[in-house]
Amino acid sequence: MKKQELIHLHGLLAQVQNHYEEKTGNEVEHDEYERVNVRPTSIHMSKDDHKDAVFALAGGITSEMGDDKSEQVPAAAD
């Protein structure tokens, strides 16, 4: 995957996290993501840095969703 694609994926995952937190009121675990200290807007960071951030963010999101007792996240109104 190219760096630009990783940055795009990173941004999408950040939006998924924000949407999930807004809809459920549950906060996604940020410790690992904060440790990596790379944001989607950190375009000067290396491809590997963004890769680490993507894995940390995805791990936090999936872990929180796995712990969530509700059936599903409410869909966004169009």
URZI-V749591 format. One record per backbone hydrogen bond with DSSP energy under -0.5 kcal/mol. NH is the residue of the N-H (numbers start at 1). CO is the residue of the C=O. E is the energy in kcal/mol with one decimal. If there is no record, write none. Layout:
BEGIN
nh=NH co=CO e=E
nh=NH co=CO e=E
END
This chain:
BEGIN
nh=6 co=2 e=-2.2
nh=7 co=3 e=-2.5
nh=8 co=4 e=-2.0
nh=9 co=5 e=-2.6
nh=10 co=6 e=-2.8
nh=11 co=7 e=-2.2
nh=12 co=8 e=-2.2
nh=13 co=9 e=-2.6
nh=14 co=10 e=-2.0
nh=15 co=11 e=-1.8
nh=16 co=12 e=-2.3
nh=17 co=13 e=-2.6
nh=18 co=14 e=-2.3
nh=19 co=15 e=-2.7
nh=20 co=16 e=-2.8
nh=21 co=17 e=-2.6
nh=22 co=18 e=-2.3
nh=23 co=19 e=-2.5
nh=24 co=20 e=-2.4
nh=25 co=21 e=-2.0
nh=29 co=60 e=-0.5
nh=34 co=30 e=-3.4
nh=35 co=31 e=-2.0
nh=36 co=32 e=-1.8
nh=37 co=33 e=-1.6
nh=38 co=33 e=-0.5
nh=42 co=39 e=-2.2
nh=43 co=41 e=-2.0
nh=45 co=42 e=-1.7
nh=50 co=46 e=-2.0
nh=51 co=47 e=-2.2
nh=52 co=48 e=-2.5
nh=53 co=49 e=-2.1
nh=54 co=50 e=-2.6
nh=55 co=51 e=-2.3
nh=56 co=52 e=-2.3
nh=57 co=53 e=-2.8
nh=58 co=54 e=-2.8
nh=59 co=55 e=-2.2
nh=60 co=56 e=-2.1
nh=61 co=57 e=-2.3
nh=62 co=58 e=-2.7
nh=63 co=59 e=-2.1
nh=64 co=60 e=-2.0
nh=65 co=61 e=-2.5
nh=66 co=62 e=-2.0
nh=67 co=63 e=-1.6
nh=68 co=64 e=-1.3
END
